Amino acid sequence: ILRFPDTFSRSADFPEIQESVSRILDVASEVESASPLSKRLLLPLFMAGADSLIPHQRHYVLMRIREIQDRTGFLTTAPSLLKQVWEARAVQDKKDRSNIPWMEFVSASTTEVEQLLLMNIYQTCSKHLAQQVSNTIVFDLLSKADTASMTI
């Protein structure tokens, strides 16, 4: 569920958003907890959970995230972020059709968030994929640094 270009434009109850939530959770349910692939469900589960409106979907998301944490030892703030989003939606005015994006509840600076995301990538992806992503990010950062130094 990628909300591009405006994360505020569509509320979670839009049919396309809810269809995406259902599809992601349906596919996730086909991956057994004991499967080595289950740890790679963290991001899709989180994204679907952030837009889930149905209590049993939310319970399922939290259950699967906790299973991933138990199996991998990887601790994540995903459950607390999801609960904050859900609580904000519960008190949102029913006439307000704007989205409540999960990014609003991340209190770390952009640099810290990027570091956490990189750590997630390294811990949940294969070494090969993580190296490719890291190289791309490093290249992007170096390109930005070169551009910045040229303008000084």
Disulfide bonds with the S-S distance in Angstrom:
none
